[in-house]
């Protein structure tokens, strides 16, 4: 054919044109009949064995981040391997075709870099104990099945759509939304769609379009939020950790307890906690937890339970609660509530840190309270600058009966001590604050 074409061309061309023609023809004839593999190309599972990294199991090479991977029904199904020497299994887009199956080794990890993860009709992903990281969109089609079992599914894309007839079996898995911006979960006309553990770490808003149930732990990281679209719903049956005010929208929101406010204020050396609920479901009550916090947030201690406030059970009415922590000294503290349901499930609600015991930098000795007292009373004082201070108690004839305080003292700190006199007789007593070359004297009355 090439010769015939050349002969026809020769009849109408000069010698210079013929030279150019034959050069071009020689170049064209050297191009191979099979095209070179480029980004966006496809590799399909052949199933000669179950080994993912074996090139003999793929018709176009082992999947890479630039290859779309298709898995359909074969004699042997692929298993996503455990990372080997830092080599984690990767693919571009992933499509589980009709009746195709994908399994994960015990701790296998697969990263999907492409634009979409698709599970077609009768296709199945069996996550087991593995981990799947989808960096872009997810679509589960009618008849597609995702068996999450005890694995982890990270989704950092924009849209995750579960079409009618698809199945997501959560097992006891954890689903993590960690995109760089807003993300959307679309649940189309399914009778029941649920996650076990859900963590929102996106720093943006995850919009729920449909009905979602979370049966395990729901964690909403700081800076993240959830918006429930009109006609949709979010029901959390397990524990919740995060800011409940970051869950909003026109849909139905059912938390273990809907906390509408939580504040902590300082009153001298006391911390006053106040909170309210918009509604409660099976609320047994609230444990109050506290931990001390060092300067600039450093040196935080462990959380300790300091009290309990009974809940209202189940109610749709607003409820107001309060608790006063009187067991603090000067310092910075953090408080949180542990809301406990009647069945023992719980959720944490955190509040801002607070500093108690702040006072003017001046030499001051406050009146004891109560006065008269029996058998104990509290005494407070401040000093103008850092230095040693002492507080002593004397009887009416000037005898020392107690030394309540004798140590270096920080300025701007309210110092509170307790004078207990169960063995002393009724009468007038004097208490004196000494600081450097100054002193302040006051009296109090013990009545038995």
Secondary structure, DSSP 8 states (H G I E B T S, - for coil): -HHHHHHHHHTT--HHHHHHHHHHHHHHHTS-SS----TT-EEEB--SSSBTT-GGGBSS-S--TTSEEEE---SS-EEE---BTTB-EEESSEEE-TT-EEEE-TT-EEEE-SSEEEE-TT-EEE-TT-EEEE-SEEEE-TT-EEE-TT-EEEE-SSEEEE-TT-EEE-TT-EEEE--SS-EEEEE-S-S--EESEEEE-SSSEEEEESEEEE-S-EEE-TT-EEEE-TT-EEEE-S-EES-GGGEEESSEEE-SEEEEEEEEEEETTEEEEEEEEEEEEEEEEEEEEEEEE-GGG-S----EEEEEEEEEEEESS-EEEEEEE----SEEEEEEEEEEETTS-EEEEE---EEE-B--SS-EE---BSSSBSSEEEEEEE-SSSEEEEEEEE-TTS-EEEEEEEEEE-TTB-EEEEEE-TTS-SEEEEEEEEETTEEEEEEEEE--
